[in-house]
Amino acid sequence: MSEIDDVLRGFFAERLAEAGDSEGVGGLYAPISDLVLRGGKRLRARFVLLGWRGTGARTTSGAIGAAAVVELLHACALIHDDVMDGSATRRGAPAVHRAFAQRHRRGGWHGSGARFGMSAAITAGDLCLVWADQLLRTCGLAPAAVGRARPVYDEMRALTMRGQYLDLLTQASGEPSAAAALEVARAKTAACTTTGPLRFGGALAGASDELLAGYAAYGDALGVAFQLQDDLLGAFGDPATTGKPSGDDLRDGKRTVLLAEAVARVADQRALESLVSRGTDEAVDELRDLLVRSGAREAVEGRIRQLGREATRYARELPLGDESVRRELIELVEMVTDVSLPSAPVAAPPRMQEPPRTAA
């Protein structure tokens, strides 16, 4: 969305100009700017504007500025998530913690480059939260509109953090159930991708309680479908298309719905857990094959289609003030729930290794 990109480019230009240098604070700002401006579908910002327009309000520069806010929230989540998952790339380039680590090594600085990279990335993610608040305050909307939407905004952020913790918890505990993985998807993904942005945009424009509730029903169904689709892409997608490594979730034994469906279908649980715990490229290939043979992949694809039907039904029932919004919401369901991935598992690429740590 070019309007959102324009807002974000202007925002980062101001921040970098304030920093004034490339080696000090500017060195913190630049990797964030690079990540945000490098790409992304701007799906979250689009949902904010759809939530706004669904009330019948016309799009204003203030609404566009407010929509850009969620892209900064998303950047925080991406940066922190990549640190937690140890991901090597994001959007076709080194993840932010990797970029900081590379800068440390190029400079020949003291201590561990990997540790510096992770610490700097945590700081960068936190800064994105601060900047999101700054952009919301200065986006051009009336203080009354921002105040009206503030509870929805706060809930969106809090639910995202709750989902992140639940994600960590299910991973650490080895919780195998699909119910637990679905709860993570609702809290972590729907909150910040579909439901939260839709309700945020609606609240900014003064949406009725009925419309906000409808946005929640639609957004929750689509948000879970979005996460399930992301799980499939993580296991079977092409890194050249997704912009991130393929197989990392399988390599790490992440407790996704996809893995839970396999657990529910495989008789030899000990052998499956052994395969999950190995974490090698060979194990990833075997897991991909097992996900197909066991019917786990097919089951997840079925869940995605069912959630898509639910989201479409909710979209048709929304009391909207702009019928074009209904068409767009249904089109987004079709886009998110497209499960046309490779029919056979793709080869697992070699995983980038963390550099050896040196004494501080």
WOVEN-V500462 format. One line per field, one symbol per residue. ss: DSSP state (~ for helix, > for strand, _ for the rest). Layout:
BEGIN
ss: ???
END
This chain:
BEGIN
ss: _~~~~~~~~~~~~~~~~~~______~~~~~~~~~~~~~____~~~~~~~~~~~_______~~~~~~~~~~~~~~~~~~~~~~~~~___>>__>>_~~~~~~~~~~~~_____~~~~~~~~~~~~~~~~~~~~~~~~~_____~~~~~~~~~~~~~~~~~~~~~~~~~~~~~~~____~~~~~~~~~~~~~~~~_~~~~~~~~~~____~~~~~~~~~~~~~~~~~~~~~~~~~~~~__~~~~_____~~~~_____~~~~~~~~~___~~~~~~~~~~__~~~~~~~~~~~~~__~~~~~~~~~~~~~~~~~~~~~~_____~~~~~~~~~~~~~~________________________
END
